[in-house]
Amino acid sequence: MSDTASTNILYIEDDLGLAELVRIKLERENYCVTHAESGRQGLALIRKQDFAAVLIDFYLPDMDGLEVLKSMLALKPKTTCIMISGISDIQLMLNAIQQGAEDFVLKDFEGAYLQLLPRTLSKTLLKQRLIAEKNAAELEKNNSEAFYRSLIEHTHVVAWEYLPSERRFSYVSAQAEKLTGHSLEEWTSEGFWETCLYQEDYAKVIAFCSSLTHSQQEQKLEFRLQKKDGSGIWLRQLISVVDRINEGHYVLRGFLIDITEPKQAIAKQRLAELVFDTIHEGIMITDADNRIEIVNPAFTKITGYSFDEVRGQNPRILSSGLQDNAFYNTLWRSLNNYGYWDGELWNRHKNGEMYVQATSISYLHDEAGNLKRHIAVFGDVTEKKQAEAKIHYQANYDPLTDLPNRQLFRDRLHSAVASAKRSKSQLALLFIDLDRFKEVNDSSGHTAGDRLLIQVARRLNECIRESDTLARLGGDEFVVIMNNSGHSHDVENVVRTILEVLEQPFSLGEGINAAISASIGIALYPTDGRDDTTLIQNADAAMYRVKETGRNGFEFFTAEMNREAGKRQQFKNAFKSSLENGEFKVFFQPVWRLNDGQIISAEVLSRWQHPDWGMVMPDDFIPVAEESGFIHDLSLFVVKEVAKQIKIWDTCNLNEISVAINLSPTQFRRLREWLDNMHRILSDHAIAPHRIKLEITETALMGDALKLMEILSHVQTSGIEISLDDFGTGYSSLSRISGMPLNFIKIDRSFINQIGRKGQCNVIEAIISMAHSMNCLVIAEGIETTQQLEYLKQLGCDFGQGFLCSRPVPAEDMLILLQKGIFI
């Protein structure tokens, strides 16, 4: 819209999701939208304030749209109303128009409704303004005629005498004060012209009066005068008598007539002609037989046809052939019944290209009521529609998979919940998270990862119905909205099918194959939530449970999951303040040399001493810290605490002790940034890099091998040693590990616990042998008995760690162990 001020609109609609979409769309068009959920609420708002237009949905929960329309027009007869319905019913449309609606808009489910409604609203308001202006013009015309009659009857002109030599009026009639607001004393005072004439007219008037001193012919002059209230008035000066008073002195006599209204009418006419010639919209006027009489330049620019080429032709020469007879029958029926039609037409340019034009066609009748002309105003909206379609796609769809994105998913879910509520049916929401996708993405590259996501989207689409919605939220997360899902076992059948199709191998091109699975969480409406936000939270909680319990499966939501999700959220909310309040502590567990029992290093571990929850162990809060990104802040806190403790040990002459710090796979995605921060902390405390060891897991090695090699080599070059933690529990291959720059390999405690059982000794021996062949030293975790210790010594294991020596202890207790020096 061109107006800078917003136009107040009332929208009565019980579908809150659709109402929100309409509000956003109309507010972008500079409308201010007030929403009512029912007919009675809308009527209450109408009583309180005026609206430029009211949009009424026909099907409302408390009364139908015609009842609302009737009551509204009874309250305020001049209210502009547009009826809206999701059902194409000609009789309903006729009833609405007959009862006073200005227009009728049909809802649809393909986006056209949101495009058509603003144009219909704009055209309706434009029509009302044009009608008002027409009535005002007619009133103005009638008033003008009455004015001139009164002027003739009562001589409403200003009679005057002017003395050129004195440059002032010697006399004006009483009508001068009525016309201008200036008193007769002001008119006859010296300097009146200088004060009240418009600057550009002053010299012209003075020269004009002077030139008449030797003429006895009637002269005319038009000029503008400033009235008492500051507004302008156009006057026509008629001079009919020039009398000589004496030598060199003359008196001029004449009349002044107010010509402001004719001047304005001429200006309006010229403006209308200028608009017709310069407006960007095409204008086509046809006679009663629909033969083209006149077109404007914009018509030629839009259609490619000159006026000479279309003069006398029927507008059907522009037809594209894309609209059928039913379309044109509706168009003519609207023109014949209501005198106008608004909509979009596909037409054909002179060069053969198709284009879309937004068109408004109106009937023009003569005074006897006979059809005189058709007037069509239209604009080429092809590029606009293409741009809108592109913007709509970018805002609502995932460009990689062509699936609805998060925003459109939320809209669809909101509508689905509302529909399920009305029909009292069940709805299922599936949260699907791909297992091992990041491994494929990191090991085979983003291009392969994208191909995998595209194929996953195709397979998922084959598992659901057309009435369901499949969307991609981002990354490897997908969701499915199953409308009218029936019983829980129906949902379970679909989910099992999804799991089966996703387990089938994927061919990603260039010889790359991938095998993945999925973790699926399920929430049902209304059992697990009566609004979209609750359903999303609960389906996500169910999916999280599948991840925790081994992946490649599904879970229906339970209340226990909600408690766990609440606990995770509590952790997320408390992390920052707990770190600032000093609730996180560092503990140390010693590592000793097996052949002589000398303690040579320690592993640092985090503990969370919460004032309400007590001691929170890492297994509980580390996964949540990784998920929320808090792990980066926590690990840098650990580095700072380690640096402080190393300085304390150095003052006690324990300057050979190094500390191992654990890095999660999540931190590997920002490893360079983390390393820069760690080196900065070590530098601030004057600590050599070789006093730090980094412990990484096998999962962290699943990314780009060359990139990992580069990063880890850079770490070793700086003096920091690297230890592979929990070896034997991950997914990495022996060939992949053997190529990595590692200094230590830690045997997982699960293997150490099996010492003494048949077959397990061979595994430990193989790990030690393999590590030594790679020039890596071996650390055995979880040593708790002397039997385990002696056996590991026999196998040639280098170092040990476990409760046999010490549990993880605070820094002050670690200092005592270090000062003792020898464990055994």
PyMOL commands that set and color helices and strands:
alter all, ss='L'
color gray80, all
select helices_A, chain A and resi 16-28+39-48+65-75+90-98+112-154+175-180+184-188+192-196+199-214+260-278+297-303+307-310+315-318+325-338+382-396+406-423+437-444+446-463+488-503+532-548+559-580+618-628+631-651+665-668+671-684+689-691+698-702+705-717+734-738+749-752+760-773+786-795+811-820
alter helices_A, ss='H'
color red, helices_A
select strands_A, chain A and resi 7-12+31-36+53-57+81-85+103-106+158-163+168-172+219-226+232-246+249-258+282-287+292-295+340-348+354-365+371-380+427-435+469-474+477-482+506-507+513-514+517-525+553-556+584-593+599-610+614-616+658-662+692-696+721-727+744-747+777-781+799-801
alter strands_A, ss='S'
color yellow, strands_A
deselect
rebuild
show_as cartoon
